[in-house]
């Protein structure tokens, strides 16, 4: 067992891209011999059981309301004092800020804060990042575009204090599966229809109205086309009503939370992402690894995953007509051309974003920072 302890601090443990990355990173490091614990600001709704099965304790600070409360800060300080991790690695804006604020109260030897979005929530949060930057050893960002923006708006005081380390995907879990494709398409009754897939939380950043308006335009030319929308969120009821008003209720399936996303991706013909803003979406990595051609909005780190004209098409955000035209353009390609796009997408992900490669990069960074503190 490694002598080194790492505590992951996250705003939440839910079915989201940032949480997926954290869970994968924690379990891989545990398998490599690190001692790992996970602390969530809010009560976990996903991944806790999977982490605990691998021997990683999961602790909740019990935050349920947005009103200021010093107790979670004191609980976190107690966790750090009692376990004394060598590294605290926080993820997402609330956890990043809490980790910095707790540092004067607890023995944190190395603190790394990872941002997962191009925009972490407005000027106030950026001001707080800037104000607390001296309390952090290093900020990292999951997209190069996000890093450049953070430097430009001076979220970090020095450009040397921020690094780019992208998300990673398990290319053995996410890969083409012809058998799963046949089973799911039969189960969901699509047979020979062209199926688009969208996976994500029904929340403002994902801009589902943009997607459904674009899809309604696609259906005008291809009435047999289907769209699977997997996920939950506060906007789902409104989106179900919106789809009905658009007249495409019969072509859209709301699948809810799914635990078979790799199989869903194998069963689909293409992936679509309509986000208004992003960091580096895990779903784009997963869809690419599964060999799906992609149409996505050109926001955040999307162009770092989708190679224009090679593995998919990029369009401006909030432009439903442009999104629809790109979807129609991809559908018009011969099946062999779409298959080649998917193959190139998978190879690109394997070469640049495979989970083992990304975990290697994190481990190298941890050791670099430990060495600087003369802990290694």
C-alpha beads as a LAMMPS data file, in Angstrom:
LAMMPS data file: protein, C-alpha beads

376 atoms
375 bonds

1 atom types
1 bond types

-500.0 500.0 xlo xhi
-500.0 500.0 ylo yhi
-500.0 500.0 zlo zhi

Masses

1 110.0

Atoms # bond

1 1 1 0.000 0.000 0.000
2 1 1 1.223 3.501 -0.891
3 1 1 2.246 5.826 1.884
4 1 1 0.518 8.660 0.057
5 1 1 -3.041 9.693 0.795
6 1 1 -5.303 11.666 -1.548
7 1 1 -8.652 13.157 -0.597
8 1 1 -11.032 14.049 -3.415
9 1 1 -13.473 16.837 -2.589
10 1 1 -16.443 17.302 -4.907
11 1 1 -19.465 19.544 -4.940
12 1 1 -21.677 16.521 -5.590
13 1 1 -21.713 12.840 -6.470
14 1 1 -24.347 12.515 -9.175
15 1 1 -24.587 11.201 -12.745
16 1 1 -22.561 13.991 -14.306
17 1 1 -19.357 14.329 -16.280
18 1 1 -17.244 15.789 -13.480
19 1 1 -18.408 13.148 -11.013
20 1 1 -17.776 10.384 -13.545
21 1 1 -14.208 11.567 -14.015
22 1 1 -13.668 11.773 -10.245
23 1 1 -15.021 8.260 -9.657
24 1 1 -12.845 6.816 -12.434
25 1 1 -9.748 8.642 -11.209
26 1 1 -10.321 7.612 -7.590
27 1 1 -10.804 3.926 -8.400
28 1 1 -7.822 3.810 -10.765
29 1 1 -5.531 5.438 -8.192
30 1 1 -6.797 3.035 -5.534
31 1 1 -5.889 0.144 -7.845
32 1 1 -2.415 1.661 -8.276
33 1 1 -1.833 1.646 -4.523
34 1 1 -2.875 5.120 -3.398
35 1 1 -4.934 5.576 -0.247
36 1 1 -8.096 7.373 -1.373
37 1 1 -11.106 9.002 0.244
38 1 1 -13.942 11.001 -1.321
39 1 1 -15.834 13.839 0.347
40 1 1 -19.005 15.272 -1.210
41 1 1 -20.444 18.602 -0.133
42 1 1 -23.989 17.350 -0.805
43 1 1 -25.492 13.921 -0.084
44 1 1 -24.426 11.514 -2.877
45 1 1 -27.005 10.320 -5.388
46 1 1 -24.599 8.195 -7.469
47 1 1 -21.218 6.432 -7.380
48 1 1 -21.042 6.093 -3.573
49 1 1 -21.724 2.343 -3.590
50 1 1 -19.316 1.720 -6.481
51 1 1 -16.553 3.612 -4.674
52 1 1 -17.132 1.948 -1.318
53 1 1 -17.087 -1.516 -2.909
54 1 1 -13.527 -0.804 -4.041
55 1 1 -12.535 0.229 -0.496
56 1 1 -12.855 3.999 -0.950
57 1 1 -14.785 5.641 1.924
58 1 1 -17.322 8.277 0.871
59 1 1 -18.168 11.069 3.309
60 1 1 -20.945 13.640 2.914
61 1 1 -20.748 17.093 4.476
62 1 1 -24.545 17.138 4.368
63 1 1 -25.070 20.478 2.623
64 1 1 -28.708 20.678 1.492
65 1 1 -29.422 24.416 1.336
66 1 1 -27.591 27.368 -0.209
67 1 1 -27.751 29.520 2.924
68 1 1 -24.370 30.119 4.629
69 1 1 -23.514 27.574 7.287
70 1 1 -20.091 27.137 8.962
71 1 1 -20.715 23.519 9.994
72 1 1 -19.677 21.887 6.656
73 1 1 -16.429 23.878 6.770
74 1 1 -15.724 22.589 10.272
75 1 1 -16.657 19.024 9.258
76 1 1 -14.225 19.180 6.345
77 1 1 -11.484 20.549 8.596
78 1 1 -12.116 17.662 10.996
79 1 1 -11.882 15.084 8.187
80 1 1 -8.567 16.541 7.040
81 1 1 -7.147 16.781 10.570
82 1 1 -8.116 13.207 11.404
83 1 1 -6.855 11.598 8.154
84 1 1 -4.083 14.050 7.159
85 1 1 -4.006 13.510 3.384
86 1 1 -0.896 14.501 1.468
87 1 1 -3.049 15.863 -1.390
88 1 1 -6.505 17.399 -1.479
89 1 1 -7.887 17.449 -5.016
90 1 1 -11.160 19.374 -5.359
91 1 1 -13.581 19.384 -8.290
92 1 1 -16.155 22.020 -9.346
93 1 1 -16.546 25.556 -8.140
94 1 1 -18.156 25.142 -4.690
95 1 1 -15.743 22.406 -3.657
96 1 1 -12.802 24.399 -5.035
97 1 1 -13.719 27.454 -2.998
98 1 1 -14.429 25.446 0.166
99 1 1 -11.088 23.643 -0.116
100 1 1 -9.265 26.965 -0.325
101 1 1 -11.182 28.503 2.568
102 1 1 -10.530 25.483 4.813
103 1 1 -6.781 25.474 4.169
104 1 1 -5.861 27.933 6.970
105 1 1 -7.830 25.685 9.349
106 1 1 -6.448 22.287 8.343
107 1 1 -3.092 20.710 7.386
108 1 1 -3.348 20.555 3.585
109 1 1 0.094 19.961 2.143
110 1 1 -0.876 20.083 -1.554
111 1 1 -4.138 21.538 -2.879
112 1 1 -5.214 21.109 -6.516
113 1 1 -8.490 22.632 -7.742
114 1 1 -10.039 21.412 -11.004
115 1 1 -12.522 23.493 -13.009
116 1 1 -14.895 21.614 -15.295
117 1 1 -16.655 24.424 -17.149
118 1 1 -15.664 27.324 -19.367
119 1 1 -17.785 29.543 -17.124
120 1 1 -17.965 28.600 -13.432
121 1 1 -20.936 30.838 -12.743
122 1 1 -20.345 34.556 -13.305
123 1 1 -18.173 37.406 -12.131
124 1 1 -18.699 36.878 -8.397
125 1 1 -17.353 33.317 -8.522
126 1 1 -14.471 34.419 -10.733
127 1 1 -13.689 37.173 -8.203
128 1 1 -13.730 34.597 -5.388
129 1 1 -11.422 32.329 -7.406
130 1 1 -9.056 35.262 -7.925
131 1 1 -9.212 36.262 -4.254
132 1 1 -8.484 32.732 -2.987
133 1 1 -5.916 31.789 -5.632
134 1 1 -2.960 32.174 -3.175
135 1 1 -4.498 29.378 -1.053
136 1 1 -4.263 26.893 -3.931
137 1 1 -1.068 25.240 -5.184
138 1 1 -2.435 24.664 -8.672
139 1 1 -5.634 25.091 -10.669
140 1 1 -6.300 22.691 -13.514
141 1 1 -8.866 22.846 -16.286
142 1 1 -10.349 20.019 -18.319
143 1 1 -10.232 22.006 -21.577
144 1 1 -7.563 24.123 -23.249
145 1 1 -10.219 26.698 -24.117
146 1 1 -11.147 26.949 -20.456
147 1 1 -7.534 27.347 -19.400
148 1 1 -6.997 30.162 -21.893
149 1 1 -10.109 31.951 -20.695
150 1 1 -9.085 31.630 -17.048
151 1 1 -5.712 33.175 -17.810
152 1 1 -7.327 35.938 -19.903
153 1 1 -9.800 37.004 -17.194
154 1 1 -7.124 36.573 -14.489
155 1 1 -8.945 33.917 -12.476
156 1 1 -5.431 32.751 -11.636
157 1 1 -2.801 35.310 -10.653
158 1 1 -0.047 33.679 -12.715
159 1 1 -0.321 31.595 -15.885
160 1 1 2.168 29.147 -14.329
161 1 1 -0.439 28.305 -11.687
162 1 1 -2.834 26.591 -14.091
163 1 1 -2.488 23.380 -16.131
164 1 1 -4.569 21.625 -18.754
165 1 1 -5.402 17.987 -18.047
166 1 1 -8.401 16.733 -20.031
167 1 1 -11.038 14.236 -19.055
168 1 1 -10.375 10.599 -19.869
169 1 1 -12.611 7.724 -20.923
170 1 1 -12.419 3.967 -20.447
171 1 1 -12.099 2.838 -24.067
172 1 1 -12.698 -0.789 -23.081
173 1 1 -16.053 0.046 -21.522
174 1 1 -17.034 2.449 -24.287
175 1 1 -16.532 0.633 -27.569
176 1 1 -18.732 -0.575 -30.446
177 1 1 -20.900 -3.532 -29.434
178 1 1 -22.907 -5.013 -32.368
179 1 1 -24.770 -7.449 -30.130
180 1 1 -25.927 -4.727 -27.726
181 1 1 -26.928 -2.647 -30.738
182 1 1 -29.222 -5.360 -32.039
183 1 1 -30.766 -6.088 -28.627
184 1 1 -31.493 -2.463 -27.706
185 1 1 -32.791 -1.411 -31.107
186 1 1 -35.189 -4.339 -31.008
187 1 1 -36.183 -3.557 -27.398
188 1 1 -36.790 0.127 -28.151
189 1 1 -38.561 -0.613 -31.423
190 1 1 -36.484 1.424 -33.853
191 1 1 -35.463 -1.304 -36.316
192 1 1 -34.085 0.498 -39.398
193 1 1 -34.727 4.094 -38.278
194 1 1 -31.839 6.572 -38.006
195 1 1 -31.376 7.166 -34.262
196 1 1 -29.821 10.256 -32.679
197 1 1 -28.716 10.041 -29.045
198 1 1 -28.352 12.792 -26.429
199 1 1 -27.271 12.004 -22.868
200 1 1 -27.204 14.646 -20.170
201 1 1 -28.929 16.480 -17.374
202 1 1 -32.007 18.495 -18.271
203 1 1 -30.578 21.842 -17.149
204 1 1 -29.885 25.233 -18.798
205 1 1 -26.267 24.574 -19.904
206 1 1 -27.369 21.670 -22.130
207 1 1 -29.879 23.886 -24.009
208 1 1 -32.358 21.141 -24.831
209 1 1 -34.813 23.614 -26.442
210 1 1 -32.146 24.195 -29.085
211 1 1 -31.865 20.456 -29.688
212 1 1 -35.594 19.792 -29.904
213 1 1 -36.187 22.720 -32.278
214 1 1 -33.388 21.402 -34.503
215 1 1 -34.732 17.864 -34.349
216 1 1 -38.229 19.036 -35.295
217 1 1 -36.669 20.571 -38.403
218 1 1 -34.910 17.252 -39.179
219 1 1 -38.188 15.358 -38.816
220 1 1 -39.741 17.549 -41.496
221 1 1 -37.408 15.900 -44.012
222 1 1 -37.026 12.502 -42.331
223 1 1 -40.218 11.647 -40.391
224 1 1 -38.862 8.188 -39.513
225 1 1 -35.881 9.606 -37.597
226 1 1 -35.759 9.014 -33.827
227 1 1 -34.116 10.858 -30.929
228 1 1 -33.277 9.175 -27.628
229 1 1 -32.823 11.624 -24.742
230 1 1 -31.313 9.956 -21.674
231 1 1 -31.067 11.738 -18.343
232 1 1 -33.046 13.565 -15.674
233 1 1 -33.149 17.085 -14.341
234 1 1 -35.440 19.947 -13.334
235 1 1 -36.306 20.910 -16.914
236 1 1 -37.433 17.475 -18.078
237 1 1 -41.214 18.026 -17.563
238 1 1 -41.031 21.326 -19.458
239 1 1 -39.077 19.662 -22.268
240 1 1 -41.655 16.885 -22.580
241 1 1 -44.344 19.552 -23.035
242 1 1 -42.115 21.406 -25.503
243 1 1 -41.617 18.292 -27.617
244 1 1 -45.382 17.770 -27.721
245 1 1 -45.924 21.374 -28.881
246 1 1 -43.323 20.871 -31.618
247 1 1 -45.277 17.880 -32.887
248 1 1 -42.447 15.343 -32.511
249 1 1 -43.659 13.489 -29.438
250 1 1 -43.759 10.192 -31.333
251 1 1 -40.174 10.575 -32.562
252 1 1 -38.573 11.489 -29.193
253 1 1 -38.061 8.994 -26.374
254 1 1 -37.237 10.297 -22.889
255 1 1 -35.269 7.417 -21.380
256 1 1 -34.523 8.801 -17.913
257 1 1 -31.416 7.761 -15.989
258 1 1 -29.743 4.837 -17.757
259 1 1 -27.045 2.525 -16.468
260 1 1 -26.407 1.095 -19.935
261 1 1 -25.072 4.214 -21.672
262 1 1 -22.291 2.277 -23.500
263 1 1 -24.930 -0.021 -24.967
264 1 1 -27.182 2.934 -25.859
265 1 1 -24.299 4.524 -27.716
266 1 1 -23.662 1.309 -29.617
267 1 1 -27.346 1.184 -30.564
268 1 1 -27.498 4.780 -31.843
269 1 1 -26.376 5.982 -35.281
270 1 1 -25.033 9.392 -34.263
271 1 1 -24.638 11.624 -31.217
272 1 1 -25.864 15.213 -30.850
273 1 1 -24.918 17.826 -28.235
274 1 1 -26.695 21.187 -28.150
275 1 1 -24.998 22.841 -25.145
276 1 1 -24.855 26.605 -24.665
277 1 1 -21.608 26.226 -22.701
278 1 1 -19.322 23.377 -21.648
279 1 1 -15.936 22.413 -20.255
280 1 1 -14.972 19.118 -21.866
281 1 1 -18.064 16.888 -21.954
282 1 1 -17.482 13.300 -20.916
283 1 1 -20.338 12.244 -23.184
284 1 1 -18.452 13.418 -26.273
285 1 1 -15.435 11.329 -25.245
286 1 1 -17.704 8.353 -24.571
287 1 1 -19.620 8.704 -27.840
288 1 1 -16.402 9.075 -29.817
289 1 1 -14.862 6.047 -28.110
290 1 1 -17.972 4.080 -29.073
291 1 1 -17.431 5.034 -32.708
292 1 1 -20.307 7.493 -33.134
293 1 1 -20.066 10.457 -35.523
294 1 1 -21.066 13.635 -33.690
295 1 1 -22.831 16.931 -34.266
296 1 1 -22.098 19.387 -31.452
297 1 1 -22.137 23.078 -30.656
298 1 1 -18.750 24.781 -30.858
299 1 1 -18.421 25.727 -27.185
300 1 1 -15.812 25.080 -24.488
301 1 1 -13.605 22.092 -25.210
302 1 1 -15.969 20.487 -27.752
303 1 1 -13.626 21.219 -30.666
304 1 1 -10.841 19.474 -28.741
305 1 1 -12.889 16.263 -29.036
306 1 1 -14.838 16.654 -32.287
307 1 1 -12.603 17.137 -35.326
308 1 1 -14.562 19.224 -37.827
309 1 1 -15.379 17.260 -40.950
310 1 1 -13.337 14.279 -39.754
311 1 1 -15.181 12.858 -36.746
312 1 1 -18.246 15.090 -36.879
313 1 1 -19.535 18.626 -37.371
314 1 1 -19.469 21.710 -35.138
315 1 1 -22.057 24.501 -35.208
316 1 1 -22.553 27.796 -33.353
317 1 1 -24.463 27.585 -30.051
318 1 1 -28.107 28.674 -29.813
319 1 1 -28.611 28.287 -33.556
320 1 1 -31.222 25.591 -34.101
321 1 1 -31.231 25.928 -37.891
322 1 1 -27.452 25.443 -38.070
323 1 1 -27.732 22.441 -35.742
324 1 1 -30.501 20.937 -37.878
325 1 1 -28.555 21.449 -41.115
326 1 1 -25.492 19.734 -39.647
327 1 1 -27.651 16.810 -38.499
328 1 1 -29.169 16.539 -41.975
329 1 1 -25.726 16.759 -43.540
330 1 1 -24.460 13.865 -41.443
331 1 1 -27.558 11.783 -42.165
332 1 1 -27.059 12.365 -45.898
333 1 1 -23.603 10.776 -45.817
334 1 1 -23.336 7.177 -47.026
335 1 1 -23.296 4.641 -44.190
336 1 1 -19.678 3.749 -45.001
337 1 1 -18.607 7.390 -44.670
338 1 1 -20.289 7.645 -41.258
339 1 1 -18.608 4.396 -40.215
340 1 1 -15.182 5.820 -41.158
341 1 1 -15.900 8.968 -39.147
342 1 1 -16.697 6.786 -36.144
343 1 1 -13.519 4.744 -36.566
344 1 1 -11.411 7.906 -36.726
345 1 1 -13.205 9.260 -33.656
346 1 1 -12.440 6.129 -31.642
347 1 1 -8.781 6.106 -32.681
348 1 1 -8.396 9.793 -31.819
349 1 1 -9.820 9.168 -28.342
350 1 1 -7.579 6.134 -27.775
351 1 1 -4.530 8.177 -28.762
352 1 1 -5.335 11.262 -26.686
353 1 1 -7.990 10.670 -24.024
354 1 1 -7.818 7.072 -22.859
355 1 1 -8.404 6.836 -19.127
356 1 1 -5.090 5.131 -18.355
357 1 1 -3.165 7.888 -20.166
358 1 1 -5.019 10.584 -18.236
359 1 1 -4.494 8.833 -14.895
360 1 1 -0.784 8.646 -15.751
361 1 1 -0.778 12.423 -16.243
362 1 1 -2.504 13.011 -12.907
363 1 1 -0.112 10.715 -11.111
364 1 1 2.859 12.527 -12.651
365 1 1 1.414 15.874 -11.532
366 1 1 0.771 14.651 -7.991
367 1 1 4.339 13.397 -7.704
368 1 1 5.709 16.644 -9.140
369 1 1 3.889 18.707 -6.521
370 1 1 4.810 16.330 -3.704
371 1 1 8.429 16.589 -4.743
372 1 1 8.260 20.396 -4.705
373 1 1 7.044 20.206 -1.108
374 1 1 9.880 17.724 -0.375
375 1 1 7.303 15.066 0.498
376 1 1 8.546 12.586 -2.069

Bonds

1 1 1 2
2 1 2 3
3 1 3 4
4 1 4 5
5 1 5 6
6 1 6 7
7 1 7 8
8 1 8 9
9 1 9 10
10 1 10 11
11 1 11 12
12 1 12 13
13 1 13 14
14 1 14 15
15 1 15 16
16 1 16 17
17 1 17 18
18 1 18 19
19 1 19 20
20 1 20 21
21 1 21 22
22 1 22 23
23 1 23 24
24 1 24 25
25 1 25 26
26 1 26 27
27 1 27 28
28 1 28 29
29 1 29 30
30 1 30 31
31 1 31 32
32 1 32 33
33 1 33 34
34 1 34 35
35 1 35 36
36 1 36 37
37 1 37 38
38 1 38 39
39 1 39 40
40 1 40 41
41 1 41 42
42 1 42 43
43 1 43 44
44 1 44 45
45 1 45 46
46 1 46 47
47 1 47 48
48 1 48 49
49 1 49 50
50 1 50 51
51 1 51 52
52 1 52 53
53 1 53 54
54 1 54 55
55 1 55 56
56 1 56 57
57 1 57 58
58 1 58 59
59 1 59 60
60 1 60 61
61 1 61 62
62 1 62 63
63 1 63 64
64 1 64 65
65 1 65 66
66 1 66 67
67 1 67 68
68 1 68 69
69 1 69 70
70 1 70 71
71 1 71 72
72 1 72 73
73 1 73 74
74 1 74 75
75 1 75 76
76 1 76 77
77 1 77 78
78 1 78 79
79 1 79 80
80 1 80 81
81 1 81 82
82 1 82 83
83 1 83 84
84 1 84 85
85 1 85 86
86 1 86 87
87 1 87 88
88 1 88 89
89 1 89 90
90 1 90 91
91 1 91 92
92 1 92 93
93 1 93 94
94 1 94 95
95 1 95 96
96 1 96 97
97 1 97 98
98 1 98 99
99 1 99 100
100 1 100 101
101 1 101 102
102 1 102 103
103 1 103 104
104 1 104 105
105 1 105 106
106 1 106 107
107 1 107 108
108 1 108 109
109 1 109 110
110 1 110 111
111 1 111 112
112 1 112 113
113 1 113 114
114 1 114 115
115 1 115 116
116 1 116 117
117 1 117 118
118 1 118 119
119 1 119 120
120 1 120 121
121 1 121 122
122 1 122 123
123 1 123 124
124 1 124 125
125 1 125 126
126 1 126 127
127 1 127 128
128 1 128 129
129 1 129 130
130 1 130 131
131 1 131 132
132 1 132 133
133 1 133 134
134 1 134 135
135 1 135 136
136 1 136 137
137 1 137 138
138 1 138 139
139 1 139 140
140 1 140 141
141 1 141 142
142 1 142 143
143 1 143 144
144 1 144 145
145 1 145 146
146 1 146 147
147 1 147 148
148 1 148 149
149 1 149 150
150 1 150 151
151 1 151 152
152 1 152 153
153 1 153 154
154 1 154 155
155 1 155 156
156 1 156 157
157 1 157 158
158 1 158 159
159 1 159 160
160 1 160 161
161 1 161 162
162 1 162 163
163 1 163 164
164 1 164 165
165 1 165 166
166 1 166 167
167 1 167 168
168 1 168 169
169 1 169 170
170 1 170 171
171 1 171 172
172 1 172 173
173 1 173 174
174 1 174 175
175 1 175 176
176 1 176 177
177 1 177 178
178 1 178 179
179 1 179 180
180 1 180 181
181 1 181 182
182 1 182 183
183 1 183 184
184 1 184 185
185 1 185 186
186 1 186 187
187 1 187 188
188 1 188 189
189 1 189 190
190 1 190 191
191 1 191 192
192 1 192 193
193 1 193 194
194 1 194 195
195 1 195 196
196 1 196 197
197 1 197 198
198 1 198 199
199 1 199 200
200 1 200 201
201 1 201 202
202 1 202 203
203 1 203 204
204 1 204 205
205 1 205 206
206 1 206 207
207 1 207 208
208 1 208 209
209 1 209 210
210 1 210 211
211 1 211 212
212 1 212 213
213 1 213 214
214 1 214 215
215 1 215 216
216 1 216 217
217 1 217 218
218 1 218 219
219 1 219 220
220 1 220 221
221 1 221 222
222 1 222 223
223 1 223 224
224 1 224 225
225 1 225 226
226 1 226 227
227 1 227 228
228 1 228 229
229 1 229 230
230 1 230 231
231 1 231 232
232 1 232 233
233 1 233 234
234 1 234 235
235 1 235 236
236 1 236 237
237 1 237 238
238 1 238 239
239 1 239 240
240 1 240 241
241 1 241 242
242 1 242 243
243 1 243 244
244 1 244 245
245 1 245 246
246 1 246 247
247 1 247 248
248 1 248 249
249 1 249 250
250 1 250 251
251 1 251 252
252 1 252 253
253 1 253 254
254 1 254 255
255 1 255 256
256 1 256 257
257 1 257 258
258 1 258 259
259 1 259 260
260 1 260 261
261 1 261 262
262 1 262 263
263 1 263 264
264 1 264 265
265 1 265 266
266 1 266 267
267 1 267 268
268 1 268 269
269 1 269 270
270 1 270 271
271 1 271 272
272 1 272 273
273 1 273 274
274 1 274 275
275 1 275 276
276 1 276 277
277 1 277 278
278 1 278 279
279 1 279 280
280 1 280 281
281 1 281 282
282 1 282 283
283 1 283 284
284 1 284 285
285 1 285 286
286 1 286 287
287 1 287 288
288 1 288 289
289 1 289 290
290 1 290 291
291 1 291 292
292 1 292 293
293 1 293 294
294 1 294 295
295 1 295 296
296 1 296 297
297 1 297 298
298 1 298 299
299 1 299 300
300 1 300 301
301 1 301 302
302 1 302 303
303 1 303 304
304 1 304 305
305 1 305 306
306 1 306 307
307 1 307 308
308 1 308 309
309 1 309 310
310 1 310 311
311 1 311 312
312 1 312 313
313 1 313 314
314 1 314 315
315 1 315 316
316 1 316 317
317 1 317 318
318 1 318 319
319 1 319 320
320 1 320 321
321 1 321 322
322 1 322 323
323 1 323 324
324 1 324 325
325 1 325 326
326 1 326 327
327 1 327 328
328 1 328 329
329 1 329 330
330 1 330 331
331 1 331 332
332 1 332 333
333 1 333 334
334 1 334 335
335 1 335 336
336 1 336 337
337 1 337 338
338 1 338 339
339 1 339 340
340 1 340 341
341 1 341 342
342 1 342 343
343 1 343 344
344 1 344 345
345 1 345 346
346 1 346 347
347 1 347 348
348 1 348 349
349 1 349 350
350 1 350 351
351 1 351 352
352 1 352 353
353 1 353 354
354 1 354 355
355 1 355 356
356 1 356 357
357 1 357 358
358 1 358 359
359 1 359 360
360 1 360 361
361 1 361 362
362 1 362 363
363 1 363 364
364 1 364 365
365 1 365 366
366 1 366 367
367 1 367 368
368 1 368 369
369 1 369 370
370 1 370 371
371 1 371 372
372 1 372 373
373 1 373 374
374 1 374 375
375 1 375 376
